[in-house]
């Protein structure tokens, strides 16, 4: 792997792990701590440190090591996850993100924000020292192991009362060695790591006094997989190494393996916990080994529940292994193997480009087959068309990602902004599994960010104001995504104060955006908020109020060939809706001809095609099944000459965008096609009603219609035309 590729892999993996780490922290904040979430945070930090260490990114290794140390204290329940700790760990995650960004810029040698780093390290050290000073090395009191070994509590005439036994369990034992309990991941051999190499390395750090294999995980011979590791190991080690040195030995297997290290003279309850964790026969064998080394005195042995070596040996009786504890069968393990691979986006882009060229070449072959009227040739091209359509769909699916890639950023954003503004907000996210083209997902993040920040700052009221208005103190903010009418609809909804229609109109008139006597609909008035420099905020804050933000939203959505609209109700809340096409690469289209020009309509937006109904002269509205339907005559809109063949009978293509329908008046219908979307040149770049172009099979260029703009164009005309249509209908009624 090239160095740049390796660096990119480290950066990408670290960012994914930081997202997982932040999500786990926020889950803990909402639902309370759990062992799974705490372990997820620890694994993320540990993996980032390990990957960075492979490439000697010392700055991130050193910082993440301190974070890992604190997380280890949290795992051992020696440090509580209170509000202060949550904020500290989130800030540490942010700083690790800065270090990752520096690696991406090839600036890892330059320590970013050294002052912030020093502050965070000081806070991490302070909480770690307080935990060590305030609590015992090992917390908790496991139940007596003797109950597991003998099957029931043993009567002990020499035993003292329960309080004395508890004190003995908490006292330091006579055990003079490091004790290591190792249970390697079953797939450690497949990962290219040899468990014996770790044991050999331990010998270089000291002397192994005793070693005991743990066999409880061994399946029957017929079920064994030669590439799997089933054995665990219990080791007594004499060494003057530090705990950190011993932990570093298992750096690359710690994530998926169980590695427990007890220093010499740990409390007796720690050794009892080791025995309790093992299966019955393994615990008895380990107790017998400890007995042979004379590691504990009689009082300690009685507390451990193994009074004599004979009792420990007698406890080793055949016992059927619990079927639920057996390793999964080989077929089941293979079914759980990794099902995903990472591919560079540039390779996917190249594949999509090639598929696009294949679609164009296929259209050319199909056209030639029709002209030659060769039935066998036509059948072959039809078969190729079917395969190309499947290849196209499969290739586009590779680029589709869940919108959760954007949504997952907002729990942290909402948390931080709400705390800064002293607001209590509950964020709900639905439809996060909705899929969208990856290139569009990446560009959607900034517009959503502006909308959410505005909703929190301007839309949602402080708790006191909400209570006075009869609302709950906790505000509701919701992100929703779904597929609708061949597009993706993303909604940001809040239950805040809503928008002030009168104030927006007043501001628009003051800025010359509207005439004082203009009669505007609610939709037209609310669209003013997307104008550059437009703001109704009473005061400027760090978040908003400068008139920038919503115009950025509109501009970015326009680039994505989407639409953004606002629906608001004073005192009830606001909904901002963003509608985007599914993809910007290859679409199924429907070809129409206007004059001598060919246009393509996205097939997902075509409802039906009918002959043009009669209409009044000069009116752009017709009756379809008794309902008024506005339409756009494309020849007039684009000022195209009439067809060479003459006027002929015209067709009306009914299209739908969202909940709105309209008709497109065309000269003829050419049928379905596969359209490879190409960008418009400078000549057509600013022409309203066009969203792109494509190449036809005969080499000509066809323009792709912007249905969203055309439907809105008909709605603007409909306000005047509907009244005229109603008057004419009444006049013609008997």
BELSUL-V917056 format. One record per residue. N is the residue number from 0. RES is the residue in one letter. D_FIRST is the distance of its C-alpha to the first C-alpha in Angstrom with 2 decimals. Layout:
{{N	RES	D_FIRST} {N	RES	D_FIRST}}
This chain:
{{0	X	0.00} {1	X	3.78} {2	X	6.46} {3	X	8.31} {4	X	6.33} {5	X	6.28} {6	X	9.81} {7	X	10.81} {8	X	10.10} {9	X	12.20} {10	X	14.76} {11	X	15.21} {12	X	15.63} {13	X	17.95} {14	X	20.03} {15	X	20.52} {16	X	21.62} {17	X	23.91} {18	X	25.52} {19	X	26.16} {20	X	27.51} {21	X	29.83} {22	X	31.03} {23	X	31.92} {24	X	33.80} {25	X	35.74} {26	X	36.56} {27	X	37.97} {28	X	40.00} {29	X	41.51} {30	X	41.96} {31	X	42.00} {32	X	39.63} {33	X	38.46} {34	X	36.48} {35	X	33.81} {36	X	33.28} {37	X	33.33} {38	X	30.78} {39	X	28.53} {40	X	28.75} {41	X	28.09} {42	X	25.03} {43	X	23.56} {44	X	24.19} {45	X	23.04} {46	X	19.66} {47	X	19.09} {48	X	20.11} {49	X	17.93} {50	X	14.65} {51	X	15.78} {52	X	16.81} {53	X	13.44} {54	X	12.61} {55	X	16.29} {56	X	17.44} {57	X	20.92} {58	X	22.99} {59	X	21.76} {60	X	21.75} {61	X	25.32} {62	X	26.66} {63	X	25.20} {64	X	26.54} {65	X	30.01} {66	X	29.66} {67	X	28.61} {68	X	31.64} {69	X	33.96} {70	X	32.53} {71	X	33.11} {72	X	36.72} {73	X	36.93} {74	X	35.71} {75	X	38.37} {76	X	40.97} {77	X	41.81} {78	X	40.98} {79	X	42.21} {80	X	40.23} {81	X	42.90} {82	X	42.73} {83	X	41.87} {84	X	38.95} {85	X	37.64} {86	X	37.79} {87	X	36.19} {88	X	33.20} {89	X	32.78} {90	X	32.92} {91	X	30.32} {92	X	28.01} {93	X	28.70} {94	X	27.90} {95	X	24.59} {96	X	23.86} {97	X	24.79} {98	X	22.42} {99	X	19.55} {100	X	20.78} {101	X	20.79} {102	X	17.11} {103	X	16.48} {104	X	18.81} {105	X	17.20} {106	X	20.52} {107	X	19.78} {108	X	22.01} {109	X	24.88} {110	X	26.38} {111	X	27.59} {112	X	31.17} {113	X	31.97} {114	X	35.43} {115	X	34.24} {116	X	31.78} {117	X	34.70} {118	X	36.94} {119	X	34.61} {120	X	33.93} {121	X	37.71} {122	X	38.40} {123	X	35.87} {124	X	37.44} {125	X	40.89} {126	X	40.43} {127	X	38.80} {128	X	41.70} {129	X	44.25} {130	X	42.91} {131	X	43.02} {132	X	46.47} {133	X	48.04} {134	X	47.04} {135	X	46.91} {136	X	43.73} {137	X	43.89} {138	X	45.58} {139	X	47.38} {140	X	49.76} {141	X	48.71} {142	X	51.52} {143	X	52.95} {144	X	50.98} {145	X	54.26} {146	X	54.91} {147	X	51.92} {148	X	52.71} {149	X	56.42} {150	X	56.41} {151	X	58.94} {152	X	59.92} {153	X	61.58} {154	X	64.93} {155	X	64.74} {156	X	68.08} {157	X	66.43} {158	X	64.05} {159	X	64.96} {160	X	64.87} {161	X	61.76} {162	X	61.48} {163	X	61.45} {164	X	58.80} {165	X	56.56} {166	X	57.05} {167	X	56.12} {168	X	52.93} {169	X	51.89} {170	X	52.90} {171	X	50.56} {172	X	50.52} {173	X	51.18} {174	X	47.68} {175	X	46.47} {176	X	42.93} {177	X	39.61} {178	X	39.27} {179	X	35.88} {180	X	35.73} {181	X	32.46} {182	X	31.71} {183	X	28.12} {184	X	26.42} {185	X	27.28} {186	X	23.66} {187	X	22.52} {188	X	22.32} {189	X	20.24} {190	X	17.73} {191	X	17.45} {192	X	19.89} {193	X	23.25} {194	X	26.17} {195	X	28.00} {196	X	25.47} {197	X	26.51} {198	X	30.13} {199	X	29.65} {200	X	28.10} {201	X	31.14} {202	X	33.37} {203	X	31.97} {204	X	33.13} {205	X	36.59} {206	X	38.70} {207	X	38.51} {208	X	42.17} {209	X	41.86} {210	X	39.31} {211	X	40.17} {212	X	38.12} {213	X	38.57} {214	X	39.23} {215	X	40.26} {216	X	37.06} {217	X	37.49} {218	X	38.24} {219	X	40.63} {220	X	39.47} {221	X	39.43} {222	X	37.04} {223	X	34.53} {224	X	30.92} {225	X	29.60} {226	X	26.12} {227	X	27.64} {228	X	28.78} {229	X	32.31} {230	X	33.68} {231	X	34.12} {232	X	35.23} {233	X	37.89} {234	X	37.76} {235	X	40.32} {236	X	38.75} {237	X	40.52} {238	X	38.34} {239	X	38.88} {240	X	35.38} {241	X	35.11} {242	X	34.19} {243	X	30.99} {244	X	29.96} {245	X	30.59} {246	X	28.75} {247	X	25.62} {248	X	25.66} {249	X	24.80} {250	X	22.25} {251	X	19.68} {252	X	22.39} {253	X	24.93} {254	X	24.03} {255	X	25.06} {256	X	27.36} {257	X	30.80} {258	X	30.98} {259	X	34.45} {260	X	35.50} {261	X	39.17} {262	X	40.28} {263	X	43.50} {264	X	46.75} {265	X	45.33} {266	X	48.03} {267	X	49.40} {268	X	48.40} {269	X	44.71} {270	X	45.41} {271	X	47.53} {272	X	44.61} {273	X	42.49} {274	X	45.25} {275	X	45.76} {276	X	42.16} {277	X	42.30} {278	X	44.02} {279	X	47.64} {280	X	47.33} {281	X	44.25} {282	X	46.02} {283	X	49.11} {284	X	47.25} {285	X	45.53} {286	X	48.90} {287	X	50.43} {288	X	47.85} {289	X	48.50} {290	X	52.19} {291	X	51.91} {292	X	50.27} {293	X	53.15} {294	X	50.80} {295	X	53.11} {296	X	56.84} {297	X	59.24} {298	X	59.29} {299	X	55.52} {300	X	55.52} {301	X	58.09} {302	X	55.95} {303	X	52.96} {304	X	55.26} {305	X	55.04} {306	X	58.46} {307	X	58.42} {308	X	56.03} {309	X	58.18} {310	X	57.79} {311	X	54.02} {312	X	54.06} {313	X	56.56} {314	X	54.25} {315	X	51.80} {316	X	53.06} {317	X	51.43} {318	X	50.01} {319	X	48.35} {320	X	44.89} {321	X	44.80} {322	X	43.39} {323	X	41.56} {324	X	39.79} {325	X	38.54} {326	X	34.88} {327	X	34.32} {328	X	34.70} {329	X	31.67} {330	X	32.07} {331	X	32.18} {332	X	29.11} {333	X	27.12} {334	X	28.55} {335	X	27.14} {336	X	23.56} {337	X	20.89} {338	X	21.90} {339	X	19.42} {340	X	15.88} {341	X	14.25} {342	X	13.99} {343	X	13.63} {344	X	17.24} {345	X	16.92} {346	X	16.29} {347	X	19.37} {348	X	21.30} {349	X	20.66} {350	X	21.90} {351	X	24.94} {352	X	25.76} {353	X	25.77} {354	X	27.92} {355	X	30.20} {356	X	30.72} {357	X	31.40} {358	X	34.03} {359	X	35.70} {360	X	35.78} {361	X	37.21} {362	X	39.91} {363	X	40.87} {364	X	41.20} {365	X	43.29} {366	X	45.56} {367	X	46.16} {368	X	46.99} {369	X	49.59} {370	X	51.16} {371	X	51.54} {372	X	52.93} {373	X	51.27} {374	X	51.21} {375	X	48.64} {376	X	46.35} {377	X	46.82} {378	X	46.06} {379	X	42.81} {380	X	41.77} {381	X	42.72} {382	X	40.50} {383	X	37.60} {384	X	38.43} {385	X	38.30} {386	X	34.86} {387	X	33.57} {388	X	34.95} {389	X	33.13} {390	X	29.82} {391	X	30.48} {392	X	31.29} {393	X	28.24} {394	X	25.92} {395	X	27.69} {396	X	27.51} {397	X	23.71} {398	X	24.20} {399	X	26.92} {400	X	26.37} {401	X	29.06} {402	X	30.89} {403	X	30.51} {404	X	27.31} {405	X	29.90} {406	X	32.75} {407	X	30.95} {408	X	31.05} {409	X	34.83} {410	X	36.11} {411	X	34.96} {412	X	36.24} {413	X	39.57} {414	X	39.93} {415	X	39.48} {416	X	41.64} {417	X	44.32} {418	X	44.58} {419	X	44.84} {420	X	47.64} {421	X	49.24} {422	X	49.05} {423	X	48.58} {424	X	46.38} {425	X	45.17} {426	X	42.12} {427	X	41.90} {428	X	39.05} {429	X	39.67} {430	X	37.88} {431	X	34.44} {432	X	33.18} {433	X	34.24} {434	X	31.46} {435	X	30.82} {436	X	28.42} {437	X	25.40} {438	X	26.13} {439	X	29.67} {440	X	28.82} {441	X	26.90} {442	X	29.93} {443	X	32.40} {444	X	31.51} {445	X	33.46} {446	X	36.62} {447	X	36.80} {448	X	36.38} {449	X	39.39} {450	X	41.47} {451	X	40.92} {452	X	41.67} {453	X	44.83} {454	X	45.89} {455	X	45.67} {456	X	47.27} {457	X	49.94} {458	X	50.36} {459	X	50.53} {460	X	53.57} {461	X	53.94} {462	X	55.16} {463	X	58.76} {464	X	59.01} {465	X	57.63} {466	X	60.15} {467	X	62.95} {468	X	61.98} {469	X	62.16} {470	X	58.42} {471	X	56.42} {472	X	55.02} {473	X	51.46} {474	X	50.17} {475	X	48.09} {476	X	45.03} {477	X	43.35} {478	X	40.27} {479	X	40.52} {480	X	38.59} {481	X	39.69} {482	X	39.77} {483	X	43.03} {484	X	44.32} {485	X	41.00} {486	X	39.55} {487	X	38.14} {488	X	40.62} {489	X	39.54} {490	X	42.40} {491	X	42.87} {492	X	46.21} {493	X	48.16} {494	X	51.69} {495	X	52.58} {496	X	55.40} {497	X	54.39} {498	X	54.84} {499	X	58.16} {500	X	59.12} {501	X	62.02} {502	X	60.08} {503	X	57.28} {504	X	59.94} {505	X	61.78} {506	X	58.67} {507	X	57.84} {508	X	61.39} {509	X	61.26} {510	X	58.11} {511	X	59.64} {512	X	57.31} {513	X	60.27} {514	X	63.96} {515	X	66.38} {516	X	68.24} {517	X	65.22} {518	X	65.13} {519	X	61.53} {520	X	60.04} {521	X	58.06} {522	X	54.83} {523	X	55.58} {524	X	56.46} {525	X	53.36} {526	X	51.19} {527	X	52.40} {528	X	50.07} {529	X	47.17} {530	X	48.81} {531	X	47.30} {532	X	49.10} {533	X	50.94} {534	X	51.51} {535	X	54.40} {536	X	53.27} {537	X	56.14} {538	X	53.94} {539	X	50.52} {540	X	48.07} {541	X	44.57} {542	X	43.43} {543	X	45.53} {544	X	48.79} {545	X	47.84} {546	X	47.82} {547	X	44.11} {548	X	41.90} {549	X	43.65} {550	X	43.65} {551	X	39.86} {552	X	39.82} {553	X	41.89} {554	X	39.90} {555	X	36.52} {556	X	38.05} {557	X	39.63} {558	X	36.28} {559	X	35.16} {560	X	38.40} {561	X	39.71} {562	X	42.91} {563	X	43.87} {564	X	47.31} {565	X	49.30} {566	X	51.87} {567	X	53.73} {568	X	56.94} {569	X	58.61} {570	X	58.57} {571	X	56.44} {572	X	52.97} {573	X	50.62} {574	X	48.14} {575	X	45.58} {576	X	44.22} {577	X	41.18} {578	X	40.94} {579	X	37.81} {580	X	36.97} {581	X	34.54} {582	X	32.19} {583	X	32.03} {584	X	30.51} {585	X	32.78} {586	X	36.12} {587	X	39.04} {588	X	41.89} {589	X	45.59} {590	X	46.97} {591	X	50.32} {592	X	52.28} {593	X	54.29} {594	X	56.36} {595	X	54.22} {596	X	50.93} {597	X	48.53} {598	X	46.97} {599	X	44.45} {600	X	45.03} {601	X	42.30} {602	X	43.58} {603	X	43.04} {604	X	45.65} {605	X	48.28} {606	X	51.07} {607	X	53.54} {608	X	55.19} {609	X	59.00} {610	X	61.67} {611	X	62.58} {612	X	65.48} {613	X	68.49} {614	X	68.25} {615	X	70.52} {616	X	70.48} {617	X	68.23} {618	X	66.76} {619	X	63.04} {620	X	63.61} {621	X	64.60} {622	X	65.70} {623	X	63.45} {624	X	65.18} {625	X	67.36} {626	X	64.59} {627	X	64.00} {628	X	60.68} {629	X	59.67} {630	X	58.10} {631	X	56.66} {632	X	57.94} {633	X	54.80} {634	X	56.87} {635	X	58.75} {636	X	55.71} {637	X	53.80} {638	X	57.05} {639	X	56.47} {640	X	59.25} {641	X	60.85} {642	X	59.68} {643	X	61.16} {644	X	62.63} {645	X	64.75} {646	X	64.82} {647	X	64.71} {648	X	63.95} {649	X	61.12} {650	X	58.65} {651	X	57.47} {652	X	53.91} {653	X	53.89} {654	X	50.62} {655	X	49.69} {656	X	47.48} {657	X	47.52} {658	X	51.17} {659	X	52.58} {660	X	53.69} {661	X	54.81} {662	X	55.69} {663	X	54.41} {664	X	57.16} {665	X	55.88} {666	X	57.60} {667	X	55.83} {668	X	53.14} {669	X	50.54} {670	X	48.62} {671	X	45.10} {672	X	41.93} {673	X	38.16} {674	X	37.48} {675	X	34.22} {676	X	34.59} {677	X	34.38} {678	X	35.14} {679	X	38.64} {680	X	39.38} {681	X	41.44} {682	X	44.64} {683	X	44.22} {684	X	41.85} {685	X	44.73} {686	X	46.93} {687	X	47.75} {688	X	47.39} {689	X	44.35} {690	X	40.78} {691	X	38.92} {692	X	39.34} {693	X	38.34} {694	X	38.88} {695	X	41.44} {696	X	41.58} {697	X	44.05} {698	X	41.85} {699	X	43.91} {700	X	42.52} {701	X	43.64} {702	X	43.58} {703	X	42.40} {704	X	45.00} {705	X	44.34} {706	X	46.37} {707	X	46.16} {708	X	47.86} {709	X	50.40} {710	X	51.42} {711	X	51.93} {712	X	53.93} {713	X	56.24} {714	X	56.68} {715	X	57.91} {716	X	60.42} {717	X	61.44} {718	X	63.19} {719	X	65.92} {720	X	65.89} {721	X	66.27} {722	X	69.60} {723	X	70.80} {724	X	69.70} {725	X	71.57} {726	X	74.71} {727	X	74.68} {728	X	74.22} {729	X	77.21} {730	X	79.29} {731	X	78.64} {732	X	79.41} {733	X	82.83}}
